[in-house]
Amino acid sequence: MGPRFKDGDAVVSFNGKWVAWTHTIFAYAAFFSALIVGVALHYHKIVQNEHYGYPDEWFPSVSATIGDRYPERSFFQVFIAITSGPRFALVFLWYVLTARPNSSLPKIVAGVGVFRTLTCGGWTYVTSTDDHDWHDIFMISYLIATLPWTLGCLALSPNNRRAVKYRKIMASLFFGTLVPLIYYFIQHKVHKVPGAYTRYAFFEWSLILFDVGFDAITVLDFEGFEIVVRDVKGISRGQLKTTADSVLEKEKGKPVGNTFGEGFFWAEILDATCDVYNGFVFWTIATGLPVLVWYFPLWHMGISGYEVAIAAVISPVFLAIPSLRYAAIKNLRGLHLLSLVSLLAYKFQDPANRLFVTAFSLATTCAAWTATFFAERGNTPRLETRIMAWGIGLIMSVVAKFACSTNNPLWPIMHAENGGWNKIGLAIAIVSVLRSYRPNFTSGGDYLPAGGKKGSSFLAGVGFAGLMFAIVSLLTDSSTMISWVWEGYPVRGPIAVPHGAVTIFAMGAGLIFGVFYPRVAGSWTAYGVGSVGAALLTYYHHWTGYYGALIFAFYIMAAAPFIITSCVRHSPASTFGLGFFLYVFLLLFHVWVVAYAFVPGGPLVRERTDWLMITTMLFIGAGVFSAATTNSSRTRKHKPVSPNSKRQRSYYIYVLAALQLLAVSIAYLRFPTNDYTPHHKEDKVVTAGIWTVHFGLDNNMWAAERRMRDVLGELELDVIGFLESDNQRIIMGNKDVTQYIAEDLGYYADFGPGPNKHTWGSALLSKFPIVNSTHHLLPSPVGELAPAIHATLDMYGEMIDVVVFHSGQEEDPEDRRLQSEYLSKLMGSSPRPLILLSYLVTKPLEGNYNTYVSEVSQMKDIDPTDWDRWCEYILFKGLKRTGYARVSRDTITDTEIQVGKFVIGEPEPENEMRIPEEMVPSGRRFPALFRGDGVRGHRYHVFDEPRYWQ
């Protein structure tokens, strides 16, 4: 009890350290009391998970301990409730300790602390059993808030070496633990390794220790507080020197010190956000047009003439005319607003009109951004922030695609019915342009004093072409490079989720590095490292190839600032105009390596992705050579800019940090559950289908994933093979049609041979675990490559092989003959029952059909009497077939869905007979939904009803 003073200053007093001690004791008590009670009462239940139990798993996870069982859940919740009071007091005292005049950071950290406390209550009192989604939302929010809370506390720590040392240790242990935590979680969830969840649990409990321990260090800081409430040492009056102050004094004049050494202004963070959104719109338009162009040769089966729309990107060449260049620079707001018409393209139902509107928009936005960069050539910090907005806008577009399963929600192929956000996206875009391009908000002038050296404008333009192509071909989706290194099951490398977030992080880190250290990023050493990354990505697979991909992503983003800075030193037509022109050349090269069978001279570059990568890096090398002269001259002679101007970059970094945290959250929410269940498990029925999906773009040029999902789910397919499914190229938008369907319907997914294998793609989705899968490229000496997936699935405890195969085209009979012999031997060599889901390009009972169905292959046709086939076939061996149906595709694609039913565990009968549907058990029947007129244009056709066998 404190003394009572006559003036009433003190009524009760105690040392502030007891707030921290109370918080620490009750927080630990909450978790460890639940652990002790849980182990004592429900040990075998809380160590059990969806795959294994005791003795394979012998230590419980945090969630299993505190989540659902009485009384351990009650122990935990009671102690956590008691902890909430000291927790709020701890946050309040930390704010009092660190608050200073004219400083917003302590307020922000305090706000994060309160938010973090509330979300802790959320995941504590709403368990995964109560509401799985809200439990995850609260948990993710808590984990996200931990990063700014930790960094904020480190920055604001009083200059107490002991406390700062312990905080650094605890923070390092906390974030370092996340790596093995995620590793063992993947080992458990994806690979189903016995004991992996126990190891995961140890790291999960370690996170609790380090998290609470980090806040316990406030004991050392609160010793100077006596809660009267009265400040006995004057430490709350803004006179305290913090760790951040010491660092900023030490780093004064360096990039970090200049960036974060000033106050925080909400108007400027809004400006940065709007700038980044404008960059996002640019990348939306730049990646959206090729998808529209692809639609026309796809449906014309050859060059259509609409391909010329790609040339819209070369619009900056018109800035060679002085009057146009002057008009563009003086009317940037109008030019950027005009480019937004692409976001209205979804209103046009006719594909050609949608293409023309988007092409106009792309031409306008390329000219607008070129004029924007050129207009800022005399203002170093403003040019830098425009480049950052452009680069972070790219990352924002990648995050948006990551959230929407590789579709950009503002693309012209999207609308409200298939997941588009067009209206709200357009509204935000208009506001962003109006905010970012206010009158008198740009500058002109010479970048260097007279006599400053310039590199070659031609080489600068070549460098920009290489930069643009590298970004659009490989960095506009987080899963593109992952598909390059994917080689099938078992998983031996990265997967699109969660590792797409790692790709996004590498891109962001590269951009920041290029901004802070342009001379290093622009060096030949960095170029050499980037080239090594490109080589690893091109020639290696699994983790080795992915490490190369991360190096490549880092370098390309780091190269953007110095290449663009070099380009603005010259006429925009001779750099950006030339660059976009050469970008079109690289884009066509990129298409020809796989579409060689459809274009004049195509065989000259057949399957030469390595040539394309070499060309790209040589182009970037030309840009490095030019920038070495231009930017070194600028570095020597340009006047230093004020710290107030350099502070602008910090706001863009805040936006980037928010996007990175969002990417991590998306990765967590989309993490595969791998707990999939077949539709008729009790009957041991397998429903398998084959569908040529024509790249997931429907007959009216809309993204078709949701319509595909609906019909596949209603058909109750357990295994489905997709053909013509590889969209990981510029002209297809760098997307993956399997992701949304697999996640929404619950399938394991094998992407099949990647885009660097030069095929049109094949994919396998399965409700059953994929034990092993091998990718094949069948003999194709003349025509296009024929991809195949040979997978072994665990169907109700039995190993069954499934092959998904796309034969070569009709014009190349020798290719198709060689492919039929290869596949026949492959199927015949399998000792297991096998299902072939295929596109064979042959008539029933004729030609190559008799190679696929032969003594060598040991395969049987699911229905030899079905005479109306030319492409799709389902063959099998060693299984009991029970049903076969053909389902119309409506306007989703140009090919029907063929479906077969098989029973596992029953011998293949020697003599089969057709039977009427009423004799078939209900669990073995096809859905009645598709009888008659069916639903949404999908119905049983050719036979008007399914066929069944006994």
N, C-alpha and C positions, 0 to 999 in steps of 0.2 A: 504494500500500500504506500503510495507516495504521500508526501506531506501536503497539508492544506495551507495555502498562502492567503494572507489577508486580502490580496487583490484578486483572488479567485483564479489565478493562472493555472494551478494544478489541482486536480481532484484525485485522479488515479494515474499512476504511471507504471509502465513496465517496458523492458527493453524490446526494441523492434525485432531482435533476432528470434524471439519466441513465436512470432507469426510464421517465420520460415520453418522453425522446428516443428510447430504444430502441423503445418501443411505437409511436411515430409513424413512425419510419423503416421498420420491418419491415411495418407495416400498409400504408403507401403502396407499399412495394416489392412486396407481394403483388398488389395490384391493377394497378399500372402495369407490372410485369414481364409479367403475363399479357396486358395490352393490347399491349405492344410485340411480344411473340412471336406473338400472335394475328394482328395486322395483317401481320406479316412472312410468316407461313406460311399463314394461312387467311382472308385478307381478305374475299374475295367470299362465303365461307360464313358468316362471323360477322356480316356486314351484311345477310344475307338474312333475311327474316321470312316469315310466312305469306301476306302480300299482295304484297310488293315486294322487289326486290333492287337491286343496283347498276345504274344510277347514281341511281335514285330515293332509295334509302337508301345512305348512304355512311359512316356512323359507327356502330360496334357498340354495343349495350347492354352493361351490366355482366354480366347473366346470360349473354348469348351469348358474352362474352369468357372468363369464368371457368368456364363450365359443363361442357362435354362433350368438348372436343377435347384430344388430347395434342399437344404437351407443355405448352400454356399452363395447362391445368387443374392439372398437377403443380406448375408454378411457383407458382401461387396457393396451393395447399394447403400446400406446404412453408413458404412465408413466413408464412402464417397460423398454422401450427403453432408456428413460432418466436415469433410475436407473442403467443401465449396466455400464456407465462410472464410477460413484462412486463405483460400485461393484468391478470392476477390480482394481481401486485405493485402495480400502479397502484391497483386497487380497495382493496387492503389499506392502502396508505399514505394514500389519501384518507380511509378510516375513521379511521386513527390521527390524522390531522390534524384531523378534525372532531368526534371523539367527545367528549362532555361528560357529566358526571354527570346522571342523571335525564332524559336525552334519548333518545327512541327513534328520532328521524328519521335520525341517522347510521347506525344499524343497518339501518333500512329501505332507505336509499339503497345501502348496501353490499350488502344482499341482492339488490336489483335489479341492481346491477353484476355480481354473480356470475351471476345468472340470464341477463343479457344476453350475457355472455361464453359461457355454455354454449349458448345458442340460436344464437349466431354460428357456433359449431362445427357445430351441427345443419344449418343451411342451406348451410354450406360443404362439408361432406362427404357430405350427401345432396342430390344435385342433382335438378332437376326431371325429368331423364331416369330417375334411379334410382327415385324415388318422388315423384310430383308433389304428392300430398296432404301428405306429411310435410315436404317442402321448403317448401311454403306455410305450414304450421303453424309451423315454426321461424322462417321469415322474418317472419310476422305477429307472432309473440311478441317477436322482436327489435325490430321497429318500435314495438310497443306499449310495451315496456320503455324505449325511448328517451325517451319523454315524462317519466315520473317520474324517470328518471336525470338528464335535463337540468334539470328544475325543482328537483330535490333538490340538485344541484350548485350551481345558482345561489343557492338559499337558504342553503346551508352555506358558500359561498365565503368565505375570509378577507377581511377588509375591505381588500382590495388593489384600488385603483381601476383599475389597469391590467388586472389579471386579470379583474375583474368586467366591465369594458368589452368586452374581447375575447370573453368568454363570451356576453354579450348579443348581440354582433354575430354570432357563429357560430350561436347558437341561432336568432336571427331569420332568418338566411340559410337554415338547415336547414329550419325549418318554413315559411318563405316559399316555398322551392323546391317544396314539396309541391303548391302550387296549380297552377303551370304543368305540373308533372310529371303530375298527374292529368288536366289539360286535354288535353295532347298524347297521353296514353295513350288517352283516349276518342276523340280525333280519329283515332287509328290503329285502335283496336279496333272502334269503332262505325261511324265515318264512312269508314274505310278511305282516309284522305287520304294521298297519296304524300308521303314525306318527313317525315311526322309522327313516325314512330318514331325517326328520326335526332335530331329536336329533343328528343323524350322522352329519348333516350340521353344528351344533353348535361346535362340536368337530373338524370338518374340518377347520372352521374359526379360532378356537383356535390354531390349528397347525400353521396357517399363523402368528398369533400374536406372538407366542413363537419363531418361526423360525427367523422372522425378528428381534424380540426383543433380541435374543441371539447375533446377529451380532451388534446390537445397543450398546452393552456394550463396544465395542471398543472405544466409546467416552471417557471412563475413561482411556484407555491406550494411545490413540493418543494425549492426552493433552500434553504429553512430546515431541511431534513432532512439529516443525515449518517447514512448507514446503517451502523451499527456492530453491532447496532442500538442506538442511544442517542439520546435526545432532547436536542439541544444548546441549544435555545432555550425549552424548557418549553411549547411550543405544543400538546402533546398531553395536557395535564393539565386540560383543561376551562376554561382561563383565556382562551382565544382568543375575541374578539368576532367573530361572523360577520355576514355581510350580513343574514341574517334578524334578528339581534339589533338591528342598526341600523334596519332597516325597522320592526320591531315597536315600538322606542322612539319612532320618528317617528310611527307610526300609532296610538300608544296612545290608547285611547278611541274609535277609529274601528272600523267593522265588521270590517275585515280583521284589525286587530290583536287585537281581542277574540276573533275566531274561531280564529286559528291560533297564538295566543301561549302556549298551555299544552301540557302533556304529552300523550302518546298512550296510551289505555287500551283494551285489547282487549275488555273487557267492554262498554264503551260503544259500540264499533264494532259489536259483536254486537247490542246493543239497537237501534241505528240500522238495521241490516240487517233485523232482524225487523220493525221498524215499517214499513219500506218494503215488505216482502213482504206485510204485512197490507193496505197500500194497493193492491198489485198484485192481491190477491184481490178487493178491492172492485170494481176496474175490470173484472176478469174476469167477475164476476157481473153488473155493470151493463150490460156490452156483450153478454153471453151470452143474457140473457133475450129481448131483441127478436128475435134470430135464431130462437129457438124459437117465438115468437108468429107470426113471418112464415110459418112452415111451414103453419099452418092456413088462413089465407085463400088461400095459394098453391094448396093442394090442393082447397079448396072453391070456388075461383074467385070469391071474394067474401067479404064479412064473415062470419066464422064464429062470433063470440061469445067466442072465446078471447082476442081482442084486449084484453079487460078486464084481463088479467094485467099489462099495462103499468102499471096504477094501483098496483101493489105499491110503487112508489117513494115514494108519498105517505105512507108509514107514520109519518114524523116528526110528522104532525099529531096523533097520539095522545099525543105528549109534552106536549100542552096540559093533560093531566090530571096534576096534581101528584104523585099517588101513582105513576103510571107513570113519570113523569120521574125521580122519586127512585129507583125500583127499577132503572131502566135505568142511571143513573149509578153506583149501588152495585154493579151486577152486569155491568160491562162485559166482563169476561173470559167469562162465561157467554153473554152476548149475541153476542159475536164468534165463540165456538166454535159456537153454534147456527147462525150464518150459513154455516158451512162445509159444511152439508149439500148445497149446490149442487155441491160438488166430488165428491159421491157420486152425483149425478144420472145419470151415465153408466151406472150399474148398472141403471137402469130402461129396459127395452126399449120399453115403450109410450110414444109421444110425449106423450100427454096427461099421464101421470104424471110424466114428466121436466119438463114445463112447470110443473106444480103445485109440485113440489119446488123448482125454481129460483125461482119467483115468491115462495114463502115465504122462501127464502134472501135474495132481493133486498130484500124488506120488512124482514127482520131486519138486514141489513147497513146499509141506509140509516138505520134507527133507531139502530143501534150507533155508526156514525160521527158522526151528529148528536149523540148523547149524549157521545161522546168529545170532540168539539170544545167542547161546552157545559160539560163537566166541568172543562176546563182554562182556562175564561174568566178565572180569577183568577191564573193563572200564565203570564205572558207568554212566557218561553222554552219552556215545555212546550207551549203552544198552537202556537207557531211550529214546533216540531219535529213536532207532529202534522200540521200543514198541509204541511210539507215531505215527510213520509212519504206523505201522500195524493198529492201532486204527483209525487214521484219514483216512487211506485208506478204512477202513470199511465205515466210514461216507461218503467218496467220492462215494463209490459204491451205497449207499442209495440215495444220491443226484442225481446220474446219473439215477437210477430207478425212482426217483421222477420226473425227467425231461422227462423221456420216458414212463410215465404211467405204471410203475412197471416192464418193461422189461429192463434188463441190455444190453446196445447196443453192448457189446463185447461177449455175450454168444454164444456158438456154435449153438444155435437154431436161431440166427439172421444172416441176410446178408443184402446187400444193398437194396433189394426189399422190405423187411419188417421192415426197420428202423435200420439196423445194421451199426455200425461205425468201422467195423473190421479192415480195412486197416489202417486208421489213428491211431486207437488204438494200433495196432501192432507196427507201426513206433515209436510212442511215448514211448511204452514199451521198445523197444530196446535201444533207447537213454537213457531212465531212468536207465536201468540196467548198461549200460556202464558208466554212470556218477556216480551212487551210489556205484558201486563195483569196483572202481579203484584199481590197485595193491597196496599192502601195506596199505590198507584203513581199515583193521580190526586189532584187537588186541586179545591176549590171556591172559593167566595168571590166577592166583587164585583170586577168588572174595574176600576171607577173609584170614587173616593171619592164620597160622597153629593153630589149636585149636578152631577155630570159630565153633559155634554150627550150626547144620543143623537139620531142621525138617525132617519128614518122606518123602522119595522120593515117596512112594506109595500114600500117602495122597496128595502130591503135584500134582501127575499125575491125581488123582481123581478130584482135584479142577480144573485142566485145562480142563478136560472133561466136567465138569459142566459149566465152562465159555464158552467153544466153543459151546456147545449145546444151551445154553441160547441165545448167539449171533445169531447163524445161524437160530434157530427156530423162534425167535421173533424180532430181531433187524436188519435183512438184508433187510427189506423193511419198509418204514415209515407208511404204511397202515395196517400192519399185526395186531398189537395190537388194532388198531381202529376197525378192523373187529371183534375182540373178544368182544368188548363192544357194538357193533351196534345192535339195536333191532327194527329197522324200523322207519317208519314215524308216527307222526311228529318227526322231528329231536330233540332229547333230549340229545345229546352228541356230541362228535367230529365227523367230517367227514374227509375223506382221504385228501381232499384239502379244506381249507388251513392247517388243523391241523397236517398234516404230517410234516410240517416245525417245529412245536413245538416239536414233537418227536425227530427230528434231533438235535434241540437245546439242549434238555435234554441229548442226547447221548454225544454231544461235551462237555457240561458243566461237565458231569460225568468224562470224560476222563481227562480233565484239572484238576479237583479236585483230581483225583487219582494220577496224576503226582506231583502236588504241595504239597499234604497232604497225603502221602502214609500211615502214621501211623494211621490217622483218618479213611481213606478208608478201611484199613485192620483190623479195630477194630471190636469187637463183637457187639458193638452198631450199627455200620454201617450195619453189616450183619443183625441185627434184623430189622432195618428200611427197608432194601432191601427185607427181607422176608415178611414184612407187605405189601409192594408194590406188591409182587408176589401174595399174598392172595387176595388183592383187585382186581387185574386183573383177577384172576381165578374165583372169586365168585360173583363179582358185575358187573353191566352194566352202560351204560351212562357215565356221568362225573365222578362218584365215581370210576368206574372201570378204567377210563382213567387216573385219578390222580395216581392210583396205577401203571398203565403202565409207567407213567413218572418217578415215584420213582424207579421202577424196572430198566428202561433203564439207569437212572443216576447211580444206584448202580453197575450194571453189567459192565458198561464202567469204572467206578472208580476202580473196582476190578481187571481189566485186568493188570495194571502195577505191582501191588504187587504180584499177582499170578504168572505171567511170571517171575518176578524177583526171586521168590522163586524156580521156576522150574529149572532155569539155574544153580542153586547151586548143582544140581545132574547130574547124567548121563542123557543125552538127551533121551536115549532109555527108561529109567525107569520113566521118567516124561512125555515128549511129546509123546513118543511111546505108553505108557500105556494110556495117556490121549486121544489120537486119537482112540485107540482101544475101550475104554469105550464110546467115542463119537458115534461110530458106534452102540454100544448097545442102547444108548439113541435114536439114529435116528430110529432104528428099532422099539423100544418101541413107539416112536412118530407116526410111521406108523400103528402099530398094533392096536392102540386105535380106529382107524376108519376103518381099513382094516381087522378087526377081522374075517370077513366071508370068507376070502380068504387064511388064513394062519393057519398052525397047531398050536393049543393052543391059537389062537387069542381071543376066548371068555374070557380067564382068565384076560385080560386087557381091555376088551370091555368098551369104553367110560370112561376110567380112566385118563383123562387129569390131574385131581387133583393129582393123584399118581405120574404122570410124573413131575409135577411142584415141588412136595415135594422132589422127588428124585434129581431133578436138584439142588435145594437149599441145600440139604444135601451134595451133591457132592461139591458144592462151599464152604460149611461150612468146609469140610475136607481140602480144600485148604487153607482156612483162618487159620485153626488150625496149619497146617504145616508152613505156612508163618509167623505165630506169633513168632516161634522160629528162623527161618532162617533170616528174615528181621530185627528182633530186634537185633540180633547179629551183623548184618552188620551195623545197625545204630549206635551202640555203638563203633565199632572198626574201621570202614573204614575211611581212611583219607579224610578230606574235599577236594572237588574239587575246581578248580580255577573258579572265576567268568567268565573268558573267555570261559570255557567249559559249564557252566550253561547257558551262553548266547545262546547256540545253540537251546535250547528249544523255544526261542522266535520266531524263524523262522517257526517252526511247528505251533505255535499258529497263526501266520499271515495267513498261508495256511488254517487252520481251520476256522478262521474268514471269509476268502474269501468264503469258502464253505457254511458257515452259511448264509452269505448275498445272495449267489446264491440261496439257498433254499428258502429264503424269496421272492426273485424275481420270482422264479418258482411258488410259491404259489399264488402270485398276478396274474401272467399270466394265470394260470390254474383255477382261481377262477370261480366256476360255474355261468353262466349268468342267468339261470332260466327264459329265455324268449323264450321258445321253442314253435314251431307252428306245428300243425298236417299238413300232406301233402295235404289233401283235405278239408280244413276248410270250404270252401264255400258250400260243399255238405254234411257236417256233417257226413262224412264217417270215420269209424275206421277200420284200417287194422291191425289185430292182428296175431301173429305167435308164433310157438313153435319150438325150435331147441335144440337138445342134442349136445352140442358143444365139448364134449370129452376133456374138460380142455384147449381148445384153442391151442392144439398142433396137427398139421395136419398129414396126413398119411405118410409124408416124414420127420417128426420130425423137422418142422420149426414152429416158432410162427405164428399163423394164424389170429391175430387180424385185420390186415389191409385187408386181403381177406374177412374176415367176415364183416367188415365195408362196403366194396364195395357192396356185394350182398344184405345186409340189406337195404342200402340206395337206391339201384336200385329197390328193391321190395316195396319201399315207406311204410315201416312198421311204424305204430304209437305206437304199443305196441308189445313187444317181450319178451317171456319167455325163459331163458337159463336154461338148466339142465346139471348136471355134470360140474359145473362152479366154484367150490371152489378150488382155487389154493394156498391158504394161508398156505402151508406146505412146509417143506424142499424139499420133492421129487417133488414138482411142482414149485419150485423157489420162493415161497412167492410172488405171483403176483395176479393181479385182472384183468381178461379179460374185465370186464365191463367198466373200467375207460376210456380207449382210445376210445372205440366205443361210449360211452355215451357223452364224451366231443366233439368228432369230428362230430357226427351226431345230437347232441343236444337232449339228453334224461335225464329225471330224472332217478336215478338208486337206486334200493334197492338190496343190496348185498345178502340178504336172511340170513338164519341161518349161523352163523359164524363158523370158524374152530373148536372152542371149543364146538360146538354142534354135532360133530362127524358124519357129513353127507358128501356126495360128492357134495352137493351144488345145490341151485336153485337161480335164480336171475330174476329181473324184470326191464325192461327198458321201459319208457313211455314218449311220447311227452306231455301227459296230467299231470297236477299236481297230485301227490300222496297225497291225503288228510290223509289217514291213512293206515298203513300196520301192520299185525300181523304175526309172524313167528310160524309155527307149526312143531312139530315132531310127526308123526303119529305112532300108535302102531306097534312095531316091536319086539316081544318077542324073535325071533330066528335070523332073518337076519339083514341086514344093515338098518339103520334108513332112514325113508322116509320123506324128507323135503317138506314143503309147505309154500307159501306166500299167504296170503289173504289180498288183497289191495282194497281200495276204491279210484277210480280215478274221477276227475272232468272232464267229457267229454262234452264239449260244454255247460256247465252249469248244466248238470245232473250227479248225483252220480251213477256210475256204478262199480260193483265189478269185480275184476279179480283175479283168483286163478291160481298160477303156482305150479305144483305138480309133484313129481317123486315117483312112486310106488316102492315097494321092488322088489327083483329079482325073477326070475322064480322058483328057487329052494325052495322058502319058501311060499307055497300056503296059509298057515294059516295067515302069516303076511299080505299077499295081501288081504285076505278076511277081516281082521280086519280094514285094511286101507281103503278099499272101503266103509265099513259101516261108519267109522269116517268121511270121506270126504263127503259122501252122506248127512249125517246129517248137516255137516257144510254148504254145499251149499244150502240145503233146508231151513236152518234157516235164510238165508239172505233175507231181504225184498226188495232188490234192484235187477235190472237186473244184470246178472252175465255171465262172460266168463271163462271157464276152459281151460287152456293151459297145457297139461299134457302128462305124460309118464305112461301108465296104465298097460302094460304087460298083455294084454288079447286080444282075438279075437273078432271081431265085432259080436254083437248079442248073445255072449256066456258068460257063467260064470259070473265073476264080472262085466262085461260090463252092465249087467242088474241091478246091484246095483247103478252104477254111473248114468245110464239113467233109472230113476224110478220115481214113484210118490213121494217118500221121497225127492229125490234131486230136482225134478221138472225140470231136465235138459234134453235137446235134443241134439242129435248128429248133427253136422253140415252137415254130409252127410252119412246117414245110408247105402247107397248103395255102399260105398267105402269098398270093401271086403279085400283089400290088406293092412290091417294095423295090427300091433301087439303091437306096443309100443305107438306111438304118436297119441293123439286124441285132437280135439277141440270140446268142448260142450258149450251150451249156454242156457239161459232162459231170457224171457222178452225183447228180442231184435229182430229186423228184420235183418235176414241174407240176404246178396245179392251175396256173392261169396265165392268160396273155391278153393284152388289150392295146388298142391304138387310140390316142386321145388328140383331138384337134387343138392347134396352138392359138386360135383366134388371131390377133394381129401382133402377138409378141415377137414372132420370128417367121421364117418361111418353112419350118420343118416341124412335123408333129412330135409328140412324145410317145415312145413305145415302152410298154411296161410288162414285166413278167413277174409271176409269183412262184416261189420255191419253198419247199418244206425241208428244214434241217433235222437230221436224226432219223429220217425214214429212208429205206433203200430205194434206189432207182428201179422202178418196175421194168420187167422185160416187155410186157405187153400193156400198152396204155389205151384207154378209150375215152372219147369225148363224152361228157355228161352234161345234163342241164344244170343251170345255176341252183335250182331248188335242192339238188342233191349235195351241194357243196356246203360244208360247215360255215357258219357266218364269219368266223375269224379268217377264213381263206378267200373271202369274196372281195371283189373290187367295190369301191364306194358307189352307191346307187345315185349319188349326186350328179353324175355325168350321163345318166340315161336320158333319152329323148333329146330335148333341146339343150340339156346340160346347164351350165352356169357360166356367165360372162364369156360366152363363145367357146367354151371347152366342153366337148362331148365325145362319147365313144363314136367312132366312125369307121368306115370301110365295112366292118361287120355289124355295125350298129349296136353291138353288145360284146362284152368280154367272152373269151372262150375258156373252158375249164376241162381238166383231165382228171381221171381217177387212176 
